[in-house]
Amino acid sequence: SARAIYDELNSIYGDEVPGLSTVTRWSKLFRDGRKEIEDKPRPGRPITETTTENIEHARLLIDDDTYIAIEGIQ
């Protein structure tokens, strides 16, 4: 059961374990035939990672042109 899986994960990982509702959802997905843990592709614009490099790049663009539009920061 999802509760048994959650309890086992909790005994191993403690505070780092996902919540019971997450374990329950994933348990159902695997029972229904899901085989991978990776996210499936989603429509729309991909999420950009927030990194020190990206922040510095945006800062330099804004310093160069304080009126730059959001579309110009890429």
Secondary structure, DSSP 8 states (H G I E B T S, - for coil): -HHHHHHHHHHHHGGGS--HHHHHHHHHHHHTT----S----SS-------HHHHHHHHHHHHH-TT--GGG--
